[in-house]
Amino acid sequence: MKPEVRRVFDANFEVYVVRKVWRQMQREGFDIARCSVGRLMRDLGRQGVIRGKPVKTTISDKAAACPLDQVTRQFHAPAPNMLWVSDFIDVATWSGFVYAAFVIDAWACYILG
């Protein structure tokens, strides 16, 4: 099957990833598993083109001390405004990353800000 995988890959300008090569081979009547196409492409040294570039948003410092767990993983509060927790997230957009931070009241499960 290696010659067929190579043919489909080369016929499509060497940009098809495993899933697209597998789909094209299915359309042409070949009964082959997607994982087999992936293995054959790895053996042939073929890899499709993936748009964009990988972005690493966090570079952790292994030497830095971890902050103490102030609530010992008990995220339950007996009354409002006794325990606030925070979280932040990064969202990929067309123009870059957007970072959002949240402060949540653990008793009411309400976003404060």
N, CA, C and O of each residue as an XYZ file, in Angstrom:
452
protein
N       0.813     -1.205      0.000
C       0.000      0.000      0.000
C       0.858      1.272      0.000
O       0.345      2.362     -0.254
N       2.148      1.139      0.281
C       2.997      2.329      0.303
C       2.991      3.076     -1.024
O       2.918      4.305     -1.030
N       3.068      2.353     -2.174
C       3.022      3.112     -3.440
C       1.727      3.896     -3.629
O       1.742      4.991     -4.191
N       0.605      3.341     -3.162
C      -0.670      4.044     -3.302
C      -0.731      5.270     -2.395
O      -1.218      6.324     -2.804
N      -0.239      5.132     -1.170
C      -0.210      6.281     -0.258
C       0.684      7.364     -0.834
O       0.321      8.540     -0.812
N       1.849      6.986     -1.351
C       2.777      7.953     -1.946
C       2.133      8.632     -3.145
O       2.277      9.842     -3.326
N       1.411      7.849     -3.980
C       0.763      8.408     -5.171
C      -0.296      9.438     -4.792
O      -0.340     10.527     -5.364
N      -1.157      9.092     -3.819
C      -2.218     10.019     -3.404
C      -1.601     11.272     -2.790
O      -2.044     12.384     -3.077
N      -0.595     11.103     -1.956
C       0.054     12.238     -1.313
C       0.700     13.157     -2.350
O       0.531     14.375     -2.293
N       1.442     12.572     -3.302
C       2.125     13.368     -4.329
C       1.132     14.024     -5.292
O       1.363     15.141     -5.755
N       0.031     13.333     -5.592
C      -0.959     13.876     -6.525
C      -1.676     15.091     -5.946
O      -2.273     15.869     -6.691
N      -1.624     15.260     -4.645
C      -2.302     16.380     -3.998
C      -1.312     17.389     -3.465
O      -1.500     17.949     -2.385
N      -0.255     17.620     -4.227
C       0.742     18.665     -3.970
C       1.458     18.508     -2.625
O       1.995     19.474     -2.081
N       1.460     17.269     -2.091
C       2.162     16.954     -0.854
C       1.683     17.796      0.336
O       2.469     18.152      1.214
N       0.384     18.106      0.350
C      -0.152     18.891      1.446
C      -1.173     18.117      2.277
O      -1.535     18.561      3.366
N      -1.641     16.981      1.792
C      -2.668     16.232      2.506
C      -2.122     15.637      3.791
O      -1.025     15.079      3.817
N      -2.902     15.764      4.853
C      -2.579     15.101      6.117
C      -3.180     13.693      6.075
O      -3.840     13.321      5.106
N      -2.945     12.920      7.132
C      -3.360     11.516      7.152
C      -4.841     11.358      6.847
O      -5.224     10.516      6.034
N      -5.675     12.165      7.495
C      -7.118     12.019      7.306
C      -7.533     12.229      5.865
O      -8.388     11.502      5.360
N      -6.947     13.204      5.194
C      -7.329     13.480      3.809
C      -6.803     12.411      2.857
O      -7.487     12.053      1.899
N      -5.603     11.898      3.103
C      -5.087     10.800      2.271
C      -5.992      9.586      2.435
O      -6.343      8.929      1.455
N      -6.372      9.287      3.688
C      -7.241      8.144      3.954
C      -8.589      8.299      3.262
O      -9.091      7.351      2.657
N      -9.179      9.497      3.348
C     -10.472      9.734      2.689
C     -10.363      9.563      1.173
O     -11.249      8.974      0.553
N      -9.294     10.068      0.576
C      -9.119      9.940     -0.865
C      -8.971      8.464     -1.254
O      -9.522      8.022     -2.262
N      -8.226      7.717     -0.449
C      -8.075      6.294     -0.742
C      -9.402      5.558     -0.587
O      -9.675      4.626     -1.344
N     -10.228      5.953      0.372
C     -11.563      5.354      0.517
C     -12.411      5.634     -0.717
O     -13.112      4.751     -1.213
N     -12.342      6.885     -1.215
C     -13.107      7.239     -2.423
C     -12.653      6.426     -3.622
O     -13.454      6.111     -4.502
N     -11.365      6.085     -3.662
C     -10.830      5.309     -4.786
C     -11.056      3.811     -4.619
O     -10.677      3.031     -5.493
N     -11.668      3.397     -3.510
C     -12.026      1.995     -3.345
C     -11.050      1.157     -2.539
O     -11.223     -0.059     -2.462
N     -10.043      1.750     -1.942
C      -9.098      0.999     -1.119
C      -9.691      0.809      0.274
O     -10.190      1.759      0.877
N      -9.636     -0.416      0.778
C     -10.132     -0.711      2.119
C      -8.939     -0.721      3.067
O      -8.271     -1.741      3.238
N      -8.682      0.434      3.680
C      -7.526      0.583      4.552
C      -7.930      1.441      5.744
O      -8.735      2.363      5.614
N      -7.369      1.131      6.895
C      -7.682      1.876      8.113
C      -6.892      3.186      8.141
O      -5.811      3.299      7.564
N      -7.470      4.168      8.832
C      -6.803      5.469      8.931
C      -5.481      5.360      9.677
O      -4.504      6.018      9.317
N      -5.448      4.521     10.726
C      -4.199      4.359     11.470
C      -3.123      3.716     10.601
O      -1.936      3.990     10.778
N      -3.530      2.862      9.663
C      -2.557      2.246      8.747
C      -1.993      3.284      7.786
O      -0.805      3.261      7.466
N      -2.854      4.199      7.324
C      -2.371      5.270      6.453
C      -1.371      6.140      7.224
O      -0.342      6.533      6.675
N      -1.667      6.438      8.479
C      -0.750      7.218      9.300
C       0.587      6.527      9.476
O       1.635      7.165      9.374
N       0.561      5.228      9.738
C       1.805      4.467      9.897
C       2.602      4.443      8.606
O       3.820      4.623      8.619
N       1.916      4.219      7.482
C       2.605      4.190      6.192
C       3.199      5.553      5.855
O       4.309      5.629      5.328
N       2.476      6.624      6.150
C       3.013      7.960      5.878
C       4.239      8.234      6.742
O       5.205      8.836      6.272
N       4.210      7.797      8.002
C       5.391      7.953      8.869
C       6.568      7.166      8.313
O       7.697      7.657      8.290
N       6.299      5.932      7.860
C       7.364      5.101      7.288
C       7.968      5.746      6.047
O       9.169      5.644      5.800
N       7.110      6.415      5.263
C       7.586      7.077      4.046
C       8.196      8.446      4.321
O       8.766      9.059      3.418
N       8.086      8.923      5.533
C       8.612     10.243      5.864
C       7.756     11.366      5.315
O       8.255     12.462      5.058
N       6.471     11.101      5.132
C       5.549     12.100      4.584
C       4.725     12.711      5.696
O       4.270     12.011      6.600
N       4.536     14.014      5.629
C       3.716     14.716      6.600
C       3.008     15.847      5.875
O       3.630     16.600      5.125
N       1.723     15.962      6.098
C       0.964     17.010      5.433
C       1.248     18.374      6.021
O       1.953     18.501      7.021
N       0.695     19.383      5.392
C       0.877     20.760      5.832
C      -0.223     21.106      6.829
O      -1.402     20.862      6.573
N       0.170     21.678      7.969
C      -0.775     22.119      8.980
C      -0.695     23.633      9.047
O       0.386     24.202      9.199
N      -1.844     24.280      8.933
C      -1.868     25.743      8.929
C      -1.494     26.302     10.287
O      -1.734     25.678     11.321
N      -0.915     27.464     10.269
C      -0.553     28.133     11.507
C       0.728     27.574     12.095
O       1.334     26.652     11.549
N       1.118     28.138     13.190
C       2.305     27.649     13.863
C       1.952     27.390     15.320
O       1.105     28.078     15.889
N       2.594     26.408     15.917
C       2.277     26.150     17.324
C       2.749     27.308     18.203
O       3.851     27.828     18.029
N       1.910     27.694     19.131
C       2.221     28.807     20.014
C       2.292     28.280     21.438
O       1.370     27.613     21.907
N       3.369     28.574     22.114
C       3.518     28.187     23.503
C       3.229     29.426     24.339
O       3.988     30.395     24.313
N       2.125     29.386     25.080
C       1.707     30.568     25.826
C       2.303     30.622     27.221
O       2.363     31.691     27.827
N       2.749     29.475     27.741
C       3.284     29.440     29.095
C       4.617     28.712     29.104
O       4.737     27.606     28.578
N       5.598     29.333     29.695
C       6.897     28.693     29.884
C       7.113     28.626     31.396
O       7.428     29.631     32.033
N       6.941     27.439     31.956
C       7.017     27.306     33.405
C       8.463     27.238     33.864
O       9.337     26.734     33.159
N       8.691     27.748     35.044
C      10.011     27.724     35.664
C      10.014     26.606     36.697
O       9.389     26.727     37.750
N      10.715     25.524     36.397
C      10.730     24.370     37.293
C      11.434     24.683     38.609
O      11.177     24.022     39.615
N      12.308     25.670     38.618
C      13.054     26.010     39.829
C      12.236     26.880     40.786
O      12.557     26.962     41.972
N      11.195     27.521     40.288
C      10.387     28.404     41.139
C       9.533     27.585     42.106
O       9.078     26.489     41.779
N       9.331     28.126     43.278
C       8.502     27.454     44.278
C       7.031     27.581     43.909
O       6.591     28.630     43.436
N       6.280     26.522     44.123
C       4.843     26.556     43.870
C       4.150     27.317     44.997
O       4.558     27.211     46.153
N       3.110     28.082     44.675
C       2.394     28.793     45.748
C       1.687     27.800     46.673
O       1.308     26.708     46.249
N       1.518     28.177     47.906
C       0.852     27.314     48.871
C      -0.635     27.197     48.561
O      -1.247     28.134     48.050
N      -1.203     26.050     48.871
C      -2.629     25.814     48.688
C      -3.346     26.350     49.920
O      -3.376     25.683     50.954
N      -3.916     27.528     49.826
C      -4.513     28.208     50.976
C      -5.819     27.573     51.442
O      -6.199     27.744     52.601
N      -6.516     26.844     50.568
C      -7.811     26.281     50.951
C      -7.775     24.759     51.025
O      -8.821     24.130     51.187
N      -6.619     24.167     50.911
C      -6.415     22.712     50.929
C      -7.430     21.986     50.048
O      -7.995     20.963     50.434
N      -7.644     22.535     48.868
C      -8.498     21.960     47.823
C      -9.953     21.810     48.245
O     -10.683     21.025     47.639
N     -10.394     22.535     49.261
C     -11.791     22.518     49.697
C     -12.459     23.794     49.181
O     -12.392     24.843     49.822
N     -13.094     23.694     48.034
C     -13.678     24.868     47.397
C     -15.145     25.044     47.808
O     -16.021     25.201     46.958
N     -15.393     25.016     49.089
C     -16.738     25.206     49.621
C     -16.666     26.303     50.682
O     -15.805     26.278     51.562
N     -17.562     27.242     50.587
C     -17.589     28.341     51.563
C     -18.911     28.296     52.317
O     -19.947     28.007     51.719
N     -18.895     28.580     53.639
C     -20.133     28.540     54.424
C     -21.033     29.757     54.203
O     -22.220     29.710     54.527
N     -20.484     30.846     53.656
C     -21.279     32.058     53.458
C     -20.686     32.845     52.286
O     -19.563     32.576     51.861
N     -21.434     33.809     51.770
C     -20.918     34.616     50.668
C     -19.686     35.420     51.079
O     -19.515     35.762     52.249
N     -18.852     35.709     50.123
C     -17.659     36.544     50.276
C     -16.647     36.003     51.286
O     -15.861     36.775     51.835
N     -16.650     34.707     51.539
C     -15.659     34.120     52.430
C     -14.534     33.446     51.662
O     -13.418     33.330     52.167
N     -14.824     32.999     50.436
C     -13.798     32.351     49.617
C     -13.990     32.754     48.163
O     -15.020     32.475     47.549
N     -12.988     33.408     47.638
C     -12.976     33.747     46.227
C     -11.884     32.934     45.569
O     -10.802     32.762     46.131
N     -12.160     32.440     44.393
C     -11.161     31.726     43.611
C     -11.025     32.436     42.275
O     -11.928     33.153     41.845
N      -9.901     32.231     41.632
C      -9.681     32.905     40.349
C      -9.191     31.904     39.319
O      -8.662     30.842     39.647
N      -9.381     32.274     38.086
C      -8.937     31.453     36.972
C      -8.660     32.386     35.805
O      -9.221     33.478     35.723
N      -7.802     31.952     34.917
C      -7.586     32.713     33.690
C      -7.455     31.750     32.534
O      -7.115     30.579     32.705
N      -7.733     32.270     31.349
C      -7.752     31.446     30.152
C      -7.208     32.268     28.994
O      -7.343     33.491     28.965
N      -6.594     31.581     28.044
C      -6.166     32.259     26.824
C      -6.980     31.703     25.659
O      -7.175     30.493     25.540
N      -7.443     32.596     24.815
C      -8.284     32.241     23.682
C      -7.585     32.698     22.408
O      -7.230     33.869     22.276
N      -7.390     31.779     21.477
C      -6.748     32.114     20.213
C      -7.742     32.840     19.314
O      -8.876     32.390     19.146
N      -7.321     33.956     18.741
C      -8.135     34.695     17.782
C      -7.321     34.866     16.509
O      -6.152     34.484     16.463
N      -7.928     35.435     15.480
C      -7.210     35.625     14.224
C      -6.036     36.593     14.384
O      -5.040     36.481     13.670
N      -6.145     37.523     15.298
C      -5.094     38.533     15.429
C      -4.129     38.245     16.573
O      -3.217     39.035     16.817
N      -4.309     37.138     17.276
C      -3.415     36.794     18.378
C      -4.189     36.145     19.503
O      -5.248     35.557     19.284
N      -3.664     36.251     20.697
C      -4.314     35.651     21.855
C      -5.006     36.719     22.694
O      -4.524     37.845     22.818
N      -6.133     36.344     23.262
C      -6.862     37.191     24.205
C      -6.833     36.464     25.540
O      -7.133     35.272     25.609
N      -6.479     37.166     26.582
C      -6.408     36.574     27.904
C      -7.563     37.096     28.739
O      -7.833     38.297     28.754
N      -8.250     36.186     29.438
C      -9.367     36.567     30.291
C      -9.124     36.006     31.684
O      -8.678     34.868     31.830
N      -9.417     36.802     32.707
C      -9.273     36.377     34.097
C     -10.623     36.505     34.783
O     -11.387     37.429     34.505
N     -10.909     35.577     35.676
C     -12.184     35.557     36.382
C     -11.940     35.448     37.883
O     -11.027     34.751     38.324
N     -12.754     36.134     38.651
C     -12.790     35.974     40.109
C     -14.186     35.475     40.440
O     -15.182     36.097     40.068
N     -14.255     34.336     41.148
C     -15.528     33.663     41.397
C     -15.746     33.517     42.889
O     -14.834     33.124     43.616
N     -16.947     33.831     43.352
C     -17.324     33.582     44.733
C     -17.675     32.101     44.851
O     -18.606     31.636     44.195
N     -16.942     31.357     45.679
C     -17.141     29.903     45.782
C     -18.492     29.536     46.376
O     -19.016     28.467     46.064
N     -19.071     30.376     47.214
C     -20.362     30.066     47.825
C     -21.491     30.185     46.805
O     -22.335     29.294     46.708
N     -21.511     31.270     46.051
C     -22.600     31.511     45.105
C     -22.295     31.011     43.695
O     -23.180     30.996     42.840
N     -21.053     30.603     43.447
C     -20.634     30.214     42.081
C     -20.969     31.338     41.112
O     -21.501     31.100     40.028
N     -20.657     32.550     41.507
C     -20.990     33.739     40.742
C     -19.697     34.457     40.364
O     -18.815     34.643     41.202
N     -19.591     34.854     39.114
C     -18.416     35.575     38.665
C     -18.502     37.012     39.161
O     -19.425     37.750     38.816
N     -17.522     37.397     39.978
C     -17.519     38.738     40.541
C     -16.848     39.731     39.623
O     -17.226     40.902     39.589
N     -15.878     39.287     38.892
C     -15.182     40.213     38.013
C     -14.192     39.518     37.133
O     -13.520     40.164     36.329
